[in-house]
Amino acid sequence: MAHILIVEDDEQFRQMLASMLAADQHRVSQAGNGFQGLEAAGRGHPDLIITDILMPEMDGIDFVMALKRQCPHVPVIAMSGGRRSISAEFNLNSASLMGVAAILTKPFKRDDLRLAVRQALERA
């Protein structure tokens, strides 16, 4: 299966995603923020990256922009649950404008994750 990099600052959520993806036979790498994600993408050559949008240090939008320069052919799935005055829809619409392969609104179901992964990998 695919090598998938998860970039997510919430460790519990990141571990849950990693477990779900590993159960589907994917090889999973993890990063806790956008800076770590860029480093991991550069050395690990993932087939797909799943990133949160709202993260400290380097948010998902900045991460996707930098990633498009560093690894332009790697598909990205953006996910967000929104926060306070910033809705998940706003975050994900912004990511869609940047050319991500798929979007997921938190919370999402395992089947939604599987579908997004399949679609993103098919687009690669």
Backbone bond lengths (Angstrom), bond angles and torsions (degrees), N, CA, C in turn:
res aa  C-N    CA-C-N  psi(-1)  N-CA   C-N-CA  omega(-1)  CA-C   N-CA-C  phi
1 M - - - 1.453 - - 1.535 109.50 -
2 A 1.314 115.87 -161.99 1.465 121.26 -172.17 1.529 112.41 -92.22
3 H 1.340 114.21 156.82 1.466 121.29 169.97 1.525 106.50 -93.75
4 I 1.331 116.68 117.40 1.464 122.34 -175.53 1.522 109.65 -117.49
5 L 1.322 115.73 129.28 1.462 122.80 175.04 1.517 108.39 -100.16
6 I 1.337 116.46 126.02 1.465 122.26 176.03 1.522 107.82 -103.59
7 V 1.331 116.69 125.70 1.466 122.29 177.09 1.529 106.24 -116.63
8 E 1.321 115.71 106.36 1.472 122.34 -172.39 1.519 108.60 -155.29
9 D 1.340 116.79 129.94 1.467 119.53 -177.75 1.524 113.47 -79.98
10 D 1.320 118.86 -22.58 1.466 122.24 179.20 1.530 108.31 -82.54
11 E 1.329 115.72 106.19 1.461 120.05 -173.23 1.526 113.00 -60.52
12 Q 1.317 117.65 -40.88 1.473 119.69 179.96 1.523 111.31 -63.94
13 F 1.311 116.34 -43.08 1.462 119.97 179.84 1.529 109.87 -66.96
14 R 1.329 116.44 -41.25 1.463 121.43 178.58 1.529 110.92 -60.63
15 Q 1.328 116.54 -43.16 1.468 120.66 179.00 1.527 111.28 -65.68
16 M 1.335 116.78 -38.84 1.461 120.44 178.45 1.530 110.34 -62.96
17 L 1.334 116.76 -45.76 1.466 120.67 177.04 1.525 111.04 -60.39
18 A 1.313 116.05 -44.38 1.469 120.44 -179.66 1.527 110.19 -60.06
19 S 1.314 117.26 -42.12 1.464 120.98 179.40 1.521 111.37 -64.28
20 M 1.329 117.02 -43.45 1.464 120.40 179.28 1.526 110.98 -62.87
21 L 1.322 116.39 -44.28 1.466 120.39 -178.85 1.524 111.70 -68.53
22 A 1.331 116.94 -39.63 1.464 120.48 177.85 1.527 110.76 -65.12
23 A 1.326 117.21 -35.76 1.462 120.69 177.36 1.525 111.30 -63.89
24 D 1.318 116.83 -25.22 1.469 121.88 176.11 1.532 111.39 -91.94
25 Q 1.337 116.26 15.93 1.463 123.72 174.46 1.529 114.84 74.56
26 H 1.333 118.00 17.24 1.463 120.34 175.73 1.525 109.18 -84.98
27 R 1.328 116.13 150.80 1.467 121.80 171.54 1.516 106.19 -89.74
28 V 1.309 117.55 128.85 1.461 121.77 -171.57 1.520 111.47 -120.22
29 S 1.349 115.41 134.43 1.461 123.51 169.65 1.524 106.60 -117.08
30 Q 1.326 116.53 158.73 1.454 119.87 -176.60 1.522 111.93 -135.67
31 A 1.337 114.68 150.06 1.464 122.00 174.19 1.519 108.03 -143.69
32 G 1.330 116.37 146.31 1.456 121.60 -175.49 1.515 115.71 -92.74
33 N 1.337 117.56 -8.13 1.461 120.53 177.31 1.532 108.89 -161.40
34 G 1.316 116.51 176.25 1.456 120.98 -176.35 1.512 114.13 -63.26
35 F 1.339 118.13 -38.76 1.466 120.26 178.81 1.525 110.82 -62.33
36 Q 1.343 115.88 -46.33 1.461 120.20 177.65 1.526 110.51 -64.32
37 G 1.326 116.36 -35.72 1.459 121.17 179.06 1.520 112.19 -63.40
38 L 1.325 117.57 -43.10 1.467 120.68 177.83 1.518 111.29 -62.97
39 E 1.315 115.89 -41.77 1.463 120.40 178.14 1.535 110.32 -63.48
40 A 1.323 116.96 -46.23 1.468 121.44 -179.36 1.525 111.18 -65.14
41 A 1.322 117.60 -38.44 1.468 121.13 179.14 1.519 110.55 -65.59
42 G 1.330 116.59 -38.27 1.452 120.62 -178.88 1.515 113.70 -68.35
43 R 1.318 116.27 -35.92 1.469 118.18 -177.58 1.527 113.17 -96.99
44 G 1.338 117.75 -20.39 1.460 119.85 -173.71 1.511 115.80 -101.40
45 H 1.329 117.98 -15.67 1.465 123.42 179.24 1.528 112.76 49.87
46 P 1.338 117.46 60.93 1.471 119.61 -179.30 1.531 111.51 -70.63
47 D 1.328 114.78 156.96 1.460 121.85 175.23 1.526 111.20 -83.87
48 L 1.336 116.01 -22.64 1.465 122.99 -176.22 1.517 108.59 -155.09
49 I 1.337 115.83 144.53 1.468 120.83 175.49 1.523 108.65 -123.61
50 I 1.325 115.67 132.21 1.461 122.05 174.58 1.518 106.17 -112.66
51 T 1.338 116.79 122.34 1.462 119.77 -176.45 1.522 112.21 -129.58
52 D 1.315 114.12 143.37 1.452 121.06 168.81 1.524 107.06 -75.34
53 I 1.320 116.46 156.98 1.463 120.30 177.65 1.527 111.24 -93.04
54 L 1.324 117.51 -44.30 1.461 120.46 -177.93 1.522 110.33 -94.69
55 M 1.340 115.44 104.79 1.459 122.02 179.57 1.519 108.95 -141.19
56 P 1.331 116.60 153.89 1.471 119.28 175.27 1.528 111.03 -75.15
57 E 1.293 116.14 164.76 1.468 125.87 175.29 1.521 112.97 72.04
58 M 1.317 119.08 -58.15 1.467 122.59 173.70 1.521 106.04 -142.30
59 D 1.325 116.05 113.59 1.463 117.76 -177.56 1.524 111.05 -74.30
60 G 1.314 115.49 171.99 1.451 121.12 -175.05 1.513 114.45 -64.65
61 I 1.324 117.73 -33.39 1.469 120.66 178.97 1.527 109.99 -65.58
62 D 1.340 116.56 -47.81 1.468 120.29 176.92 1.531 110.44 -62.67
63 F 1.328 116.18 -38.94 1.455 120.51 178.72 1.527 110.95 -61.72
64 V 1.326 117.36 -47.21 1.469 120.81 -179.10 1.531 110.34 -62.42
65 M 1.335 117.26 -41.55 1.472 119.97 178.48 1.524 111.03 -61.19
66 A 1.334 117.30 -46.23 1.463 120.73 179.29 1.528 110.83 -66.85
67 L 1.304 116.41 -38.26 1.457 120.84 179.98 1.528 111.73 -64.59
68 K 1.327 116.77 -37.92 1.467 120.31 179.17 1.527 111.38 -62.70
69 R 1.330 116.94 -28.89 1.467 120.49 175.83 1.534 111.05 -79.04
70 Q 1.323 115.84 -38.75 1.466 121.54 -175.02 1.532 112.36 -80.16
71 C 1.315 117.18 -44.32 1.475 122.97 -175.27 1.531 108.31 -135.92
72 P 1.329 118.26 70.33 1.466 120.50 -170.30 1.534 115.56 -63.60
73 H 1.313 117.95 -18.74 1.464 119.30 -175.47 1.528 113.43 -100.03
74 V 1.335 117.70 -0.47 1.465 120.40 179.97 1.529 108.52 -85.00
75 P 1.345 117.42 121.97 1.463 119.05 178.93 1.528 111.05 -70.11
76 V 1.331 114.97 151.07 1.458 122.06 -177.17 1.527 109.31 -127.43
77 I 1.327 114.96 136.48 1.461 121.64 169.26 1.522 106.03 -108.15
78 A 1.337 116.74 125.28 1.463 121.59 178.13 1.521 108.60 -100.81
79 M 1.330 116.04 140.45 1.465 120.50 177.68 1.526 109.20 -135.00
80 S 1.331 114.75 148.17 1.460 119.41 179.50 1.519 109.79 -159.34
81 G 1.310 114.50 147.68 1.458 120.92 173.02 1.515 111.06 -110.93
82 G 1.318 116.53 -3.27 1.470 120.85 -178.18 1.513 110.77 75.17
83 R 1.311 115.74 170.35 1.469 123.34 176.99 1.504 108.72 -156.28
84 R 1.290 114.48 137.89 1.467 122.96 175.61 1.520 113.07 35.71
85 S 1.323 117.39 -107.14 1.467 120.68 -173.85 1.526 113.16 -86.91
86 I 1.329 117.26 -6.67 1.463 120.49 -179.48 1.521 108.02 -106.71
87 S 1.300 116.85 116.23 1.461 120.37 -177.00 1.523 111.10 -80.76
88 A 1.316 115.08 157.49 1.471 120.26 174.81 1.519 109.94 -60.52
89 E 1.328 117.11 -38.33 1.462 120.74 -178.83 1.521 111.44 -62.01
90 F 1.337 117.19 -42.54 1.463 120.45 177.75 1.525 110.47 -60.59
91 N 1.337 116.21 -47.52 1.465 120.56 -179.90 1.521 111.55 -60.44
92 L 1.317 115.97 -45.12 1.457 119.96 -176.24 1.524 111.92 -74.06
93 N 1.322 117.83 -33.04 1.467 119.81 174.17 1.525 110.28 -63.61
94 S 1.325 116.35 -40.46 1.464 120.27 177.13 1.518 110.30 -61.22
95 A 1.326 116.93 -43.15 1.462 120.81 179.09 1.525 110.79 -65.69
96 S 1.317 117.49 -38.77 1.471 120.65 179.13 1.515 111.17 -61.73
97 L 1.320 116.19 -38.92 1.461 120.01 178.38 1.526 111.79 -63.25
98 M 1.319 116.50 -22.85 1.461 121.24 -179.54 1.529 111.63 -89.66
99 G 1.312 117.32 0.37 1.455 120.24 173.79 1.515 116.61 90.28
100 V 1.334 117.82 25.81 1.462 118.02 175.55 1.524 109.13 -66.72
101 A 1.316 116.32 154.51 1.461 122.19 -175.87 1.522 112.51 -75.73
102 A 1.344 116.74 -30.39 1.464 120.94 -178.46 1.519 108.70 -160.06
103 I 1.326 115.61 161.77 1.465 121.41 177.24 1.528 108.92 -130.49
104 L 1.321 115.28 149.62 1.462 122.21 176.87 1.521 108.64 -134.06
105 T 1.322 116.75 129.36 1.457 121.54 175.44 1.519 108.53 -93.99
106 K 1.328 116.56 122.96 1.471 121.59 177.99 1.524 109.08 -75.23
107 P 1.290 119.03 141.42 1.461 126.64 -7.25 1.524 110.22 -78.01
108 F 1.308 116.69 150.87 1.460 121.06 177.75 1.525 108.99 -130.12
109 K 1.300 115.23 163.89 1.463 121.32 -178.45 1.523 110.02 -91.50
110 R 1.312 115.06 159.90 1.460 121.15 179.60 1.527 111.15 -57.49
111 D 1.328 117.00 -39.95 1.468 120.02 179.09 1.528 111.34 -63.91
112 D 1.338 116.93 -34.62 1.471 120.65 176.68 1.529 110.32 -64.34
113 L 1.331 115.90 -41.27 1.459 120.98 178.03 1.526 109.97 -63.33
114 R 1.311 116.75 -47.85 1.473 120.52 -179.94 1.528 111.37 -58.52
115 L 1.328 116.25 -43.83 1.464 120.45 -179.75 1.525 110.70 -63.53
116 A 1.334 117.10 -45.78 1.467 120.99 -179.87 1.529 110.67 -62.22
117 V 1.327 117.40 -41.91 1.468 121.15 178.99 1.522 109.87 -62.98
118 R 1.316 116.70 -47.43 1.467 120.15 -179.67 1.525 111.05 -60.04
119 Q 1.332 116.55 -46.91 1.468 120.42 -179.39 1.524 111.87 -63.06
120 A 1.324 116.59 -42.18 1.468 120.21 -178.80 1.525 110.93 -65.83
121 L 1.311 117.00 -41.70 1.463 120.28 -179.66 1.532 111.13 -68.84
122 E 1.322 117.23 -33.40 1.464 120.41 177.15 1.523 111.47 -67.44
123 R 1.320 117.04 -30.91 1.476 122.16 -179.77 1.517 112.33 -76.77
124 A 1.329 115.99 -17.78 1.479 120.44 -175.60 1.518 111.65 -69.31
